[in-house]
Amino acid sequence: MKELVTLRGRRMCSLLGSRKILPLHCSICLSVLCLITGVGAREHRASPTVGSSGVIASAQSSLASGNPTEAIQVLSTHLQAHPKDTAARLLLGEAFTARRELGQAEQQYQEILKYAPDNYLALAGLGEIYDRAGDPAKAEAILAHAAKVSHGVPKVQTAWAVVLARLHRYSEASHALSEVPPPKSPEKRLSFHRLKASIAAGLVDPAGAAAEMENALALSPNQAGLQMATAAAETEAKHWERAAKLAGPLFARTHDPALGLMLLEAQLGSGDEIRHTLEQLRTLTLSQEQEVVFRQRLAEVLIAHERFSESADELKRAVELDPSRAEVRFNLALSQFKSGGLDDALATAESMQTTADSAELEDLIGDIQEARGDELSAVRSYQAAIALAPNEEKYRLSLAFDLIRHKSFEPARVVLTQAQESHSNSWRIQVALGMVEYFSGSAEEATKTLLNGAGMAPDPELALRYVGDVQMDESGPPNPAALTRLCEYGDAHSKSGMLQFYCAALLFRRDYLSNDRSHTEEILRRLNTATEKLPNEASPHCQLGKAYRWIERWQDALRESETCARMEPNSPDAHYRLAQIYQHLGQQHRSEQEMKLYQTASARLADENARRDETIKTFLYSIQGQAQDRK
C-alpha cells in the first residue's frame, strides 16, 4: 500500500479560518509563561533590609496595577542605599522583565548571584530571561540548578519543566513535575494542566494528554479555545464520542473548518453517520486557495478511515481548483485505486507522466496495472520506477514482490541479488531472498538467508517467524542454528508466544527423531507457555497432544488433541491422531468417528501448489505491510 503525500504535519491556519490548531506539545507550552513569571520577590522569604518592607509593598502594588516604571523608580532609589537587599533586587528584576528590558533584568539577577550564587529565585528569573530570549538550552541549565538548590520548590520545578518540554525532553519534564501539586490559583492551575497535557502528548500518551485537558477545561468550561484544544486532545486519544460532543456544538456555532474536520474524524471513528457533516463541510465558503488545502485535509481524514470513494470526490474537486498540484493528483489516483476505480486511477496517473513523472508514480501505476490483471505492463512500470530512482530499495522490492506473486522465482532472485549489491544491509532484501529460496524448494539456503536477515533487522521477529515456518515445513531434524536463534529470542521476549511455540515444536521433533526424552519437561513447559500466549491458535495444543502421546500421558494427550481437533477441524492429522488415542483408551466408537472425520478432511486437503500459493500470499501481505515503514 502506498503512502499518501500527507498534509497532516501542516498547520491549519488562517487558510481554514480565524483559529489555529497547533500541535498540542507546541501550543500548550506557550500558555504556561505565567507559571514562570512571578517566581520572584513576591515569593522570597529572605529577611528584608530595615525599612525595605514599605518599599517592596509599594513596588508590588505598582506592578499589580500594571505600572512597572513606577516600581523601577522606587526600587532603584532604595537599592542605591541598600545594594544587597535581595528581595528588592529580585522585584526590580521582575519589573524590568515586565517592561521587556531583559538586559536590565539580567543585570539584577547576576548581581544577586555574585553574593548568593545559589539563590534559586535569581536563578529562576535568569532562566526565564534566557528562555524569552530564545535560548531554551541555556535556560534549562540555569533552571536545572535552581531546581536542585531549591529542593523542589513547585514554581521552580514547573518553570524547569516548561523549558524541558520546549526542548522536547518530555520524560525529564514529566519527572520534574512528578511531585509538584497543582497551583491553588485557578488561572495557574489551568496552565499547569495544559503543561502536563503538552508533556503527555510529547510522550505519545494521548489518553494522558486528553485527561489533563479535561482537567483544564473543568476550570473554565465556557472558554471556546479551551473546548477546541480539549476536543483536539480527545480526538488524538480516539475518544470519539467525547470529541464529537465537544466539537459538534463549536462547529455548529462557528462553522470553523478545522472544527468540522475534527467532528468528522470523531464521527468516522465512532461509526456515526457522517453525511450531514460532510455536506456542511462541502458547502463552506472558502477562497480557491483555502478550498484546495481544505479538500486535501478532508480527503486525508476520509482516507485514514478507509473511505476511499468519498476521498476521491474531495481530491477530484481539489484538482479541478488547481490542476498544477502534482501531489493532489497523485493522491487522487491513489484514492481511486484504493476505492476500486482502476480505470479512473490509471487515467489519472498516466495523465501525470508527461509533466510530473516520478518513481513513486510509476510504482503506483505498477500496482494499478497489477490489479487490472496486466502483468506485463505492471512489470514495465516497476522497472521504470527503478530507472527513475535506482538507489531506492523500495522500488526494487516492488518489482521482486510482483515477480514472486506470479511465481517467477528466478527473475525475482536476479532482481533481489542486484538490489543486494547496493543495499547490502537491507533486512527486507535478505528476507525476500530467503523466501524466494524457500519457494524454489531450498529450505537449507532459505534458512541461512533468513537468519542473516533477522540479524540485520531492528526487530527480527518477523524474519524469525519465517525461519520458524520454513523449519516447521521440514520433516527431518531442525537446523541447529535456526533452533538456537528461535529459542534464544523466545527466552528473551516472553510475550512472543509464536517464537516459544517454534522453539518447543522443533525441540520436540529433534528429540522425537533421536528418541531422546531428556528435554521433555522443557518442551512441555515451552508448549504450555505458548498455549497461554496464543489462546486462539491450535498449533500449540496439537504439538502438546503429540508430546504427551509420545511420553504416554494419555489423558493429557487426549485433552490437548481434542482441543486441537476442535480448533482446527479441517486438519486430517488432528483427527487421525485423536482416533489413535481413542483406540488406545478403548473408545472404539469415538475412534471410528474420528477416522471418518479424518477421511473427510483428507479429501478436502489442498494440493501442494495451492498450499504454496497461500504461503506466498501470506508472505507478500506481511512483508509489504512492513515495507510501508521504509524510508
C-alpha positions as CSV (number, residue, x, y, z in Angstrom):
1,M,0.0,0.0,0.0
2,K,1.3,3.4,-0.9
3,E,1.5,6.3,1.5
4,L,-0.4,9.5,0.8
5,V,1.5,12.7,0.2
6,T,0.3,13.8,3.6
7,L,-0.7,17.2,4.9
8,R,-1.1,16.0,8.5
9,G,2.0,17.9,9.7
10,R,0.9,21.3,8.4
11,R,-0.8,23.9,10.5
12,M,-4.5,24.5,9.8
13,C,-4.0,28.3,10.0
14,S,-5.9,31.2,8.5
15,L,-6.4,29.3,5.3
16,L,-9.1,27.4,7.2
17,G,-10.5,30.1,9.4
18,S,-9.5,32.5,12.1
19,R,-8.4,29.9,14.5
20,K,-5.3,27.8,14.5
21,I,-4.9,24.2,15.8
22,L,-1.2,23.9,16.7
23,P,0.4,20.7,17.8
24,L,-0.6,20.1,21.4
25,H,3.0,19.9,22.6
26,C,3.8,23.3,21.0
27,S,0.7,25.4,21.7
28,I,0.4,24.4,25.4
29,C,4.0,25.4,26.2
30,L,3.2,28.9,25.1
31,S,0.3,29.2,27.5
32,V,2.4,28.5,30.6
33,L,4.7,31.5,30.8
34,C,2.5,32.7,33.7
35,L,3.9,29.7,35.6
36,I,7.4,31.0,35.2
37,T,6.8,34.7,35.9
38,G,6.3,35.6,39.5
39,V,9.0,33.3,40.8
40,G,10.5,36.4,42.3
41,A,10.4,38.7,45.2
42,R,6.7,38.1,46.0
43,E,7.7,34.6,47.0
44,H,11.0,35.5,48.6
45,R,11.3,34.7,52.3
46,A,14.8,36.3,53.0
47,S,14.8,38.9,55.7
48,P,14.3,42.3,54.2
49,T,16.7,45.2,54.9
50,V,15.5,47.5,57.6
51,G,13.0,49.9,56.1
52,S,12.5,47.9,52.9
53,S,9.1,46.4,53.7
54,G,7.3,49.6,52.7
55,V,9.4,50.0,49.6
56,I,8.6,46.4,48.5
57,A,4.9,46.8,49.3
58,S,4.8,50.0,47.2
59,A,6.6,48.4,44.3
60,Q,4.4,45.3,44.4
61,S,1.4,47.5,44.3
62,S,2.7,49.3,41.2
63,L,3.4,46.1,39.4
64,A,0.0,44.7,40.3
65,S,-1.6,47.9,38.8
66,G,0.4,47.5,35.6
67,N,2.9,50.3,36.3
68,P,6.4,48.7,36.3
69,T,8.0,52.0,35.6
70,E,7.0,53.4,38.9
71,A,8.1,50.2,40.6
72,I,11.5,50.5,38.9
73,Q,12.0,54.1,40.2
74,V,11.1,53.2,43.8
75,L,13.3,50.1,43.9
76,S,16.3,51.7,42.1
77,T,16.4,54.5,44.6
78,H,16.1,52.1,47.5
79,L,18.9,49.8,46.2
80,Q,21.3,52.7,45.9
81,A,21.3,52.8,49.7
82,H,20.8,49.1,50.2
83,P,22.6,47.3,47.3
84,K,22.4,43.8,48.9
85,D,18.6,43.9,49.6
86,T,17.9,40.6,47.8
87,A,14.1,40.9,48.0
88,A,14.2,44.4,46.5
89,R,16.6,43.4,43.7
90,L,14.5,40.3,42.8
91,L,11.5,42.5,42.5
92,L,13.4,45.0,40.4
93,G,14.4,42.2,38.0
94,E,10.8,41.2,37.7
95,A,9.8,44.8,37.0
96,F,12.4,45.1,34.2
97,T,11.1,41.8,32.8
98,A,7.6,43.2,32.8
99,R,8.9,46.1,30.7
100,R,10.7,43.7,28.4
101,E,14.0,45.2,29.4
102,L,15.6,41.8,29.6
103,G,19.2,43.1,29.7
104,Q,18.5,45.2,32.8
105,A,16.6,42.4,34.4
106,E,19.6,40.0,33.8
107,Q,21.9,42.5,35.5
108,Q,19.8,42.4,38.7
109,Y,19.8,38.6,38.9
110,Q,23.5,38.4,38.1
111,E,24.2,41.0,40.8
112,I,22.4,38.8,43.4
113,L,24.3,35.7,42.2
114,K,27.6,37.4,42.9
115,Y,27.0,37.3,46.6
116,A,24.4,34.5,46.7
117,P,25.2,32.0,43.9
118,D,22.6,29.5,45.0
119,N,19.7,31.9,45.2
120,Y,17.2,29.9,43.3
121,L,14.8,32.8,42.8
122,A,17.5,34.7,41.0
123,L,18.5,31.6,39.0
124,A,14.8,31.1,38.0
125,G,14.5,34.7,36.9
126,L,17.6,34.4,34.9
127,G,16.4,31.2,33.3
128,E,13.1,32.9,32.3
129,I,15.1,35.7,30.6
130,Y,17.2,33.2,28.6
131,D,14.1,31.3,27.6
132,R,12.3,34.5,26.5
133,A,15.4,35.5,24.5
134,G,15.1,32.3,22.5
135,D,17.9,30.2,24.2
136,P,16.0,27.4,26.0
137,A,19.1,25.2,26.2
138,K,20.9,27.9,28.3
139,A,17.7,28.5,30.3
140,E,17.4,24.8,31.1
141,A,20.9,24.6,32.5
142,I,20.1,27.5,34.8
143,L,16.7,26.2,35.9
144,A,18.1,22.7,36.5
145,H,20.5,24.2,39.0
146,A,17.7,26.3,40.5
147,A,15.5,23.2,40.9
148,K,18.4,21.4,42.6
149,V,19.2,24.1,45.1
150,S,15.6,24.9,45.8
151,H,14.9,21.3,46.9
152,G,11.8,21.0,44.9
153,V,10.0,24.4,45.1
154,P,6.9,23.9,43.0
155,K,7.2,27.0,40.8
156,V,10.9,26.4,40.1
157,Q,10.2,22.8,39.2
158,T,7.3,23.9,36.9
159,A,9.4,26.5,35.2
160,W,12.1,23.9,34.6
161,A,9.5,21.5,33.2
162,V,8.3,24.2,30.8
163,V,11.7,24.6,29.3
164,L,12.3,20.9,29.2
165,A,9.1,20.4,27.3
166,R,10.1,23.2,24.9
167,L,13.3,21.2,24.2
168,H,11.2,18.1,23.6
169,R,12.8,16.4,26.7
170,Y,9.4,15.2,27.8
171,S,10.4,12.3,30.0
172,E,12.6,14.7,32.1
173,A,9.8,17.2,32.1
174,S,7.4,14.6,33.4
175,H,9.8,13.6,36.2
176,A,10.3,17.3,37.1
177,L,6.6,17.6,37.7
178,S,6.1,14.2,39.4
179,E,5.8,15.6,42.9
180,V,4.5,19.1,42.1
181,P,0.9,19.7,43.2
182,P,-1.4,21.8,41.1
183,P,-1.3,25.5,42.0
184,K,-4.1,27.0,44.0
185,S,-4.8,29.8,41.6
186,P,-7.4,28.7,39.0
187,E,-5.6,30.5,36.2
188,K,-2.2,28.9,37.1
189,R,-3.9,25.6,37.8
190,L,-5.4,25.7,34.3
191,S,-2.0,26.4,32.7
192,F,-0.4,23.7,34.9
193,H,-2.8,21.1,33.5
194,R,-2.2,22.3,29.9
195,L,1.6,21.9,30.5
196,K,1.0,18.4,31.7
197,A,-1.1,17.7,28.7
198,S,1.7,19.0,26.5
199,I,4.2,16.7,28.1
200,A,1.9,13.7,27.8
201,A,1.4,14.4,24.1
202,G,5.2,14.6,23.7
203,L,5.4,11.2,25.5
204,V,2.9,9.8,22.9
205,D,0.3,9.3,25.7
206,P,-2.8,10.7,24.0
207,A,-5.1,9.4,26.8
208,G,-3.0,11.2,29.4
209,A,-3.0,14.4,27.4
210,A,-6.8,14.2,27.0
211,A,-7.2,13.7,30.7
212,E,-5.1,16.7,31.6
213,M,-7.0,18.9,29.0
214,E,-10.3,17.8,30.6
215,N,-8.9,18.9,34.0
216,A,-8.1,22.3,32.4
217,L,-11.5,22.6,30.8
218,A,-13.2,21.8,34.1
219,L,-11.7,25.1,35.4
220,S,-13.0,27.2,32.6
221,P,-15.8,25.2,30.8
222,N,-17.1,28.0,28.7
223,Q,-13.8,29.0,27.1
224,A,-14.1,28.2,23.4
225,G,-10.4,28.0,22.8
226,L,-10.0,25.5,25.6
227,Q,-13.0,23.5,24.4
228,M,-11.4,23.3,21.0
229,A,-8.0,22.2,22.4
230,T,-9.7,19.6,24.5
231,A,-11.6,18.3,21.5
232,A,-8.3,18.0,19.6
233,A,-6.8,16.1,22.5
234,E,-9.8,13.7,22.8
235,T,-9.6,13.2,19.0
236,E,-5.9,12.2,19.3
237,A,-6.9,9.8,22.1
238,K,-9.6,8.3,19.9
239,H,-12.2,9.1,22.5
240,W,-14.6,9.6,19.6
241,E,-17.9,10.2,21.4
242,R,-16.4,12.8,23.8
243,A,-14.5,14.5,20.9
244,A,-17.8,14.7,18.9
245,K,-19.6,16.1,21.9
246,L,-17.1,18.9,22.2
247,A,-16.6,19.6,18.5
248,G,-20.2,19.4,17.4
249,P,-21.6,22.5,19.2
250,L,-18.5,24.5,18.4
251,F,-18.7,23.7,14.7
252,A,-22.4,24.4,14.6
253,R,-21.8,27.8,16.2
254,T,-18.7,28.9,14.3
255,H,-18.6,26.9,11.0
256,D,-14.9,26.7,11.6
257,P,-13.4,24.2,9.0
258,A,-10.9,22.9,11.5
259,L,-13.6,22.0,14.0
260,G,-15.7,20.5,11.2
261,L,-12.8,18.2,10.3
262,M,-12.4,17.3,14.0
263,L,-16.1,16.5,14.2
264,L,-16.0,14.4,11.0
265,E,-13.0,12.4,12.3
266,A,-14.8,11.7,15.6
267,Q,-17.9,10.6,13.8
268,L,-15.9,8.3,11.5
269,G,-14.1,6.8,14.5
270,S,-17.3,6.1,16.3
271,G,-19.1,4.8,13.3
272,D,-21.7,7.5,13.3
273,E,-23.5,8.8,10.2
274,I,-21.3,11.4,8.5
275,R,-23.5,12.5,5.6
276,H,-24.8,15.7,7.3
277,T,-21.4,16.8,8.5
278,L,-19.8,16.1,5.1
279,E,-22.5,18.1,3.4
280,Q,-21.9,21.1,5.7
281,L,-18.1,20.9,5.1
282,R,-18.6,20.8,1.4
283,T,-20.7,24.0,1.5
284,L,-18.3,26.1,3.5
285,T,-17.4,29.4,1.8
286,L,-13.6,29.5,1.2
287,S,-11.3,31.2,-1.2
288,Q,-9.9,29.0,-4.0
289,E,-6.5,28.6,-2.3
290,Q,-8.2,27.8,1.0
291,E,-10.5,25.3,-0.5
292,V,-7.7,23.4,-2.2
293,V,-5.9,22.9,1.2
294,F,-9.2,22.1,2.9
295,R,-10.2,19.5,0.4
296,Q,-6.9,17.8,0.7
297,R,-7.2,17.7,4.5
298,L,-10.8,16.4,4.3
299,A,-9.6,13.7,1.9
300,E,-6.9,12.7,4.3
301,V,-9.3,12.3,7.2
302,L,-11.6,10.1,5.0
303,I,-8.6,8.0,3.8
304,A,-7.5,7.4,7.4
305,H,-10.8,5.7,7.9
306,E,-10.7,3.9,4.6
307,R,-13.5,6.0,3.0
308,F,-11.7,6.0,-0.3
309,S,-14.6,6.7,-2.6
310,E,-15.6,9.9,-0.7
311,S,-11.9,10.9,-0.5
312,A,-11.6,10.6,-4.3
313,D,-14.5,13.1,-4.7
314,E,-12.7,15.6,-2.5
315,L,-9.4,15.3,-4.3
316,K,-11.1,15.5,-7.7
317,R,-12.6,18.8,-6.6
318,A,-9.1,20.0,-5.4
319,V,-7.6,19.0,-8.8
320,E,-10.3,21.0,-10.6
321,L,-9.5,24.0,-8.5
322,D,-5.7,23.7,-9.0
323,P,-4.6,21.2,-11.7
324,S,-0.9,22.2,-11.1
325,R,-0.6,20.4,-7.8
326,A,1.1,17.1,-8.6
327,E,0.7,15.8,-5.0
328,V,-3.1,16.3,-5.2
329,R,-3.4,14.4,-8.5
330,F,-1.2,11.6,-7.1
331,N,-3.4,11.3,-4.1
332,L,-6.5,11.3,-6.3
333,A,-5.1,8.4,-8.4
334,L,-4.2,6.6,-5.1
335,S,-7.7,7.1,-3.7
336,Q,-9.3,5.9,-7.0
337,F,-7.1,2.8,-6.9
338,K,-8.0,2.1,-3.3
339,S,-11.7,2.5,-4.0
340,G,-11.6,0.0,-6.8
341,G,-11.9,2.6,-9.7
342,L,-8.9,1.1,-11.5
343,D,-9.6,2.6,-14.9
344,D,-10.1,6.1,-13.4
345,A,-6.9,5.6,-11.3
346,L,-4.9,4.6,-14.3
347,A,-6.2,7.5,-16.4
348,T,-5.3,10.0,-13.6
349,A,-1.9,8.5,-13.0
350,E,-1.0,8.3,-16.7
351,S,-2.1,12.0,-17.2
352,M,0.8,12.9,-14.9
353,Q,3.6,11.0,-16.7
354,T,4.4,13.8,-19.2
355,T,4.6,16.6,-16.6
356,A,5.3,15.1,-13.2
357,D,6.6,11.6,-13.7
358,S,8.4,10.1,-10.7
359,A,9.4,6.7,-9.3
360,E,6.5,6.9,-6.8
361,L,4.1,7.5,-9.7
362,E,5.4,4.6,-11.8
363,D,5.3,2.4,-8.7
364,L,1.6,3.3,-8.2
365,I,0.9,2.6,-11.9
366,G,2.5,-0.8,-11.5
367,D,0.2,-1.5,-8.6
368,I,-2.8,-0.4,-10.7
369,Q,-1.8,-2.5,-13.7
370,E,-1.3,-5.5,-11.5
371,A,-4.8,-5.1,-10.0
372,R,-6.2,-4.8,-13.6
373,G,-4.5,-8.1,-14.4
374,D,-2.0,-6.6,-16.9
375,E,1.1,-8.3,-15.5
376,L,3.4,-7.2,-18.3
377,S,2.5,-3.5,-18.0
378,A,2.9,-3.8,-14.3
379,V,6.5,-5.1,-14.6
380,R,7.3,-2.4,-17.1
381,S,6.1,0.3,-14.6
382,Y,8.0,-1.2,-11.7
383,Q,11.1,-1.3,-13.9
384,A,10.5,2.4,-14.9
385,A,10.4,3.3,-11.2
386,I,13.7,1.6,-10.6
387,A,15.2,3.5,-13.6
388,L,14.0,6.8,-12.1
389,A,15.3,6.0,-8.6
390,P,18.0,3.3,-8.9
391,N,19.2,3.8,-5.4
392,E,15.8,3.4,-3.7
393,E,15.3,0.0,-2.2
394,K,11.5,0.0,-2.2
395,Y,11.1,0.1,-5.9
396,R,13.3,-2.9,-6.4
397,L,11.3,-4.7,-3.8
398,S,8.0,-3.8,-5.6
399,L,9.3,-5.5,-8.7
400,A,10.6,-8.5,-6.8
401,F,7.3,-8.9,-4.9
402,D,5.3,-8.8,-8.2
403,L,7.5,-11.5,-9.7
404,I,7.1,-13.6,-6.6
405,R,3.4,-13.2,-6.8
406,H,3.4,-14.7,-10.2
407,K,5.9,-17.5,-9.2
408,S,8.7,-16.1,-11.4
409,F,11.2,-17.0,-8.7
410,E,14.4,-17.0,-10.8
411,P,13.8,-13.4,-12.2
412,A,12.8,-12.3,-8.6
413,R,16.2,-13.8,-7.4
414,V,18.0,-11.8,-10.0
415,V,16.2,-8.5,-9.0
416,L,16.9,-9.1,-5.3
417,T,20.6,-10.1,-5.9
418,Q,21.1,-6.8,-7.9
419,A,19.3,-4.9,-5.1
420,Q,21.6,-6.5,-2.5
421,E,24.7,-5.1,-4.2
422,S,23.6,-1.5,-3.4
423,H,21.7,-2.3,-0.2
424,S,23.9,-4.9,1.5
425,N,22.5,-4.2,4.9
426,S,18.8,-4.4,3.9
427,W,17.0,-7.0,6.1
428,R,14.0,-6.8,3.8
429,I,16.0,-7.8,0.8
430,Q,17.5,-10.7,2.7
431,V,14.1,-11.9,3.9
432,A,12.7,-11.7,0.4
433,L,15.7,-13.6,-0.9
434,G,15.3,-16.2,1.8
435,M,11.6,-16.7,0.9
436,V,12.5,-17.0,-2.8
437,E,14.8,-19.8,-1.9
438,Y,12.1,-21.5,0.1
439,F,9.5,-21.2,-2.6
440,S,12.1,-22.6,-5.0
441,G,12.5,-25.7,-2.8
442,S,15.7,-25.0,-1.0
443,A,14.9,-24.9,2.7
444,E,18.5,-25.0,3.8
445,E,19.5,-22.0,1.8
446,A,16.3,-20.2,2.8
447,T,17.0,-20.7,6.5
448,K,20.6,-19.4,6.2
449,T,19.5,-16.3,4.3
450,L,16.5,-15.6,6.6
451,L,18.8,-15.8,9.6
452,N,21.1,-13.2,8.0
453,G,18.0,-11.0,7.5
454,A,17.0,-11.5,11.1
455,G,20.5,-10.4,12.2
456,M,20.1,-7.1,10.2
457,A,16.6,-6.3,11.2
458,P,16.0,-3.8,14.1
459,D,13.1,-6.0,15.1
460,P,13.9,-9.6,14.0
461,E,10.7,-11.2,15.0
462,L,9.1,-11.2,11.5
463,A,12.2,-12.7,9.9
464,L,12.4,-15.3,12.7
465,R,8.8,-16.3,12.1
466,Y,9.6,-17.1,8.5
467,V,12.6,-19.1,9.8
468,G,10.1,-21.0,12.1
469,D,7.7,-21.5,9.2
470,V,10.4,-22.9,6.9
471,Q,11.7,-25.3,9.6
472,M,8.2,-26.5,10.6
473,D,7.6,-27.4,7.0
474,E,10.5,-29.8,7.0
475,S,10.3,-33.4,8.2
476,G,13.9,-34.0,9.2
477,P,15.8,-32.7,12.2
478,P,15.7,-28.9,12.5
479,N,18.6,-26.7,11.5
480,P,20.7,-26.3,14.7
481,A,21.5,-22.6,14.1
482,A,17.8,-21.9,13.5
483,L,16.7,-23.8,16.6
484,T,19.2,-21.9,18.8
485,R,18.2,-18.5,17.4
486,L,14.5,-19.2,17.8
487,C,14.9,-20.4,21.4
488,E,17.1,-17.5,22.4
489,Y,14.7,-15.0,21.0
490,G,11.8,-16.7,22.7
491,D,13.6,-16.7,26.0
492,A,14.5,-13.0,25.7
493,H,11.0,-12.0,24.6
494,S,8.5,-13.7,26.9
495,K,5.5,-12.1,25.2
496,S,6.3,-13.7,21.9
497,G,4.3,-16.9,22.1
498,M,4.8,-17.8,18.5
499,L,8.6,-17.9,18.9
500,Q,8.2,-20.0,22.0
501,F,6.0,-22.4,20.0
502,Y,8.5,-22.7,17.2
503,C,11.3,-23.4,19.7
504,A,9.3,-26.1,21.6
505,A,7.9,-27.8,18.4
506,L,11.3,-28.0,16.8
507,L,12.9,-29.3,20.1
508,F,10.2,-31.9,20.2
509,R,10.8,-33.0,16.6
510,R,14.6,-33.2,17.2
511,D,14.2,-35.3,20.3
512,Y,11.4,-37.4,18.8
513,L,13.5,-38.3,15.8
514,S,16.5,-39.2,18.0
515,N,14.3,-40.8,20.7
516,D,15.8,-38.5,23.4
517,R,13.4,-37.9,26.3
518,S,15.9,-35.9,28.4
519,H,14.4,-32.5,27.5
520,T,10.7,-33.5,27.9
521,E,10.0,-31.1,30.8
522,E,11.5,-28.1,28.9
523,I,9.4,-28.9,25.8
524,L,6.2,-29.2,27.8
525,R,6.9,-26.0,29.7
526,R,7.5,-24.1,26.5
527,L,4.4,-25.5,24.8
528,N,2.2,-24.7,27.7
529,T,3.6,-21.2,27.7
530,A,2.7,-21.0,24.0
531,T,-0.9,-22.1,24.7
532,E,-1.2,-19.2,27.2
533,K,0.3,-16.6,24.9
534,L,-1.6,-17.8,21.8
535,P,-5.1,-18.7,23.1
536,N,-6.6,-18.6,19.6
537,E,-4.0,-20.8,18.0
538,A,-4.5,-24.6,17.6
539,S,-0.8,-25.4,16.9
540,P,0.5,-25.4,20.5
541,H,-2.3,-27.7,21.6
542,C,-1.7,-30.0,18.6
543,Q,2.0,-30.2,19.5
544,L,1.2,-30.8,23.2
545,G,-1.0,-33.7,22.1
546,K,1.9,-35.2,20.2
547,A,4.3,-34.7,23.0
548,Y,2.0,-36.2,25.7
549,R,1.3,-39.2,23.5
550,W,5.0,-39.7,22.9
551,I,5.6,-39.9,26.7
552,E,2.4,-41.9,27.2
553,R,0.5,-39.4,29.3
554,W,-2.7,-40.5,27.6
555,Q,-5.3,-38.3,29.4
556,D,-3.2,-35.2,28.8
557,A,-2.7,-36.3,25.2
558,L,-6.5,-36.8,24.8
559,R,-7.3,-33.3,26.3
560,E,-4.9,-31.4,24.1
561,S,-5.7,-33.5,21.0
562,E,-9.4,-32.9,21.4
563,T,-8.7,-29.1,21.7
564,C,-6.5,-29.3,18.6
565,A,-9.3,-31.0,16.6
566,R,-11.9,-28.6,17.8
567,M,-9.8,-25.6,16.9
568,E,-8.6,-27.0,13.6
569,P,-11.5,-29.2,12.4
570,N,-10.1,-29.4,8.8
571,S,-6.8,-30.9,9.8
572,P,-6.5,-34.6,8.8
573,D,-3.6,-35.0,11.2
574,A,-5.6,-33.8,14.2
575,H,-8.4,-36.3,13.6
576,Y,-6.0,-39.2,12.8
577,R,-4.0,-38.6,16.0
578,L,-7.2,-38.3,18.1
579,A,-8.5,-41.6,16.5
580,Q,-5.4,-43.4,17.6
581,I,-5.6,-42.0,21.2
582,Y,-9.3,-43.1,21.4
583,Q,-8.3,-46.6,20.2
584,H,-5.6,-46.9,22.8
585,L,-8.0,-45.8,25.5
586,G,-10.6,-48.4,24.4
587,Q,-13.1,-45.9,23.0
588,Q,-13.6,-47.7,19.7
589,H,-16.8,-45.9,18.6
590,R,-15.2,-42.5,19.0
591,S,-12.1,-43.7,17.3
592,E,-14.2,-44.7,14.3
593,Q,-15.9,-41.3,14.2
594,E,-12.5,-39.6,14.2
595,M,-11.4,-41.8,11.3
596,K,-14.4,-40.8,9.3
597,L,-13.6,-37.1,10.0
598,Y,-10.0,-37.8,9.0
599,Q,-11.1,-39.2,5.7
600,T,-13.4,-36.2,5.0
601,A,-10.7,-33.8,5.9
602,S,-8.1,-35.6,3.7
603,A,-10.5,-35.4,0.8
604,R,-10.6,-31.6,1.3
605,L,-6.9,-31.2,1.8
606,A,-5.5,-28.7,-0.7
607,D,-2.8,-29.9,-3.0
608,E,0.9,-28.8,-2.6
609,N,0.6,-26.0,-5.2
610,A,-2.5,-24.5,-3.6
611,R,-0.8,-24.6,-0.2
612,R,2.3,-22.8,-1.6
613,D,0.1,-20.2,-3.2
614,E,-1.4,-19.4,0.2
615,T,2.0,-19.2,1.7
616,I,3.2,-16.8,-1.0
617,K,0.1,-14.7,-0.4
618,T,0.6,-14.6,3.3
619,F,4.3,-13.7,2.9
620,L,3.6,-10.8,0.5
621,Y,0.9,-9.4,2.8
622,S,3.1,-9.3,5.8
623,I,6.4,-8.2,4.2
624,Q,4.6,-5.5,2.1
625,G,3.0,-4.2,5.3
626,Q,6.4,-3.9,6.9
627,A,7.7,-2.2,3.8
628,Q,5.4,0.8,4.3
629,D,7.7,2.0,7.0
630,R,10.8,2.0,4.8
631,K,12.4,5.4,4.1
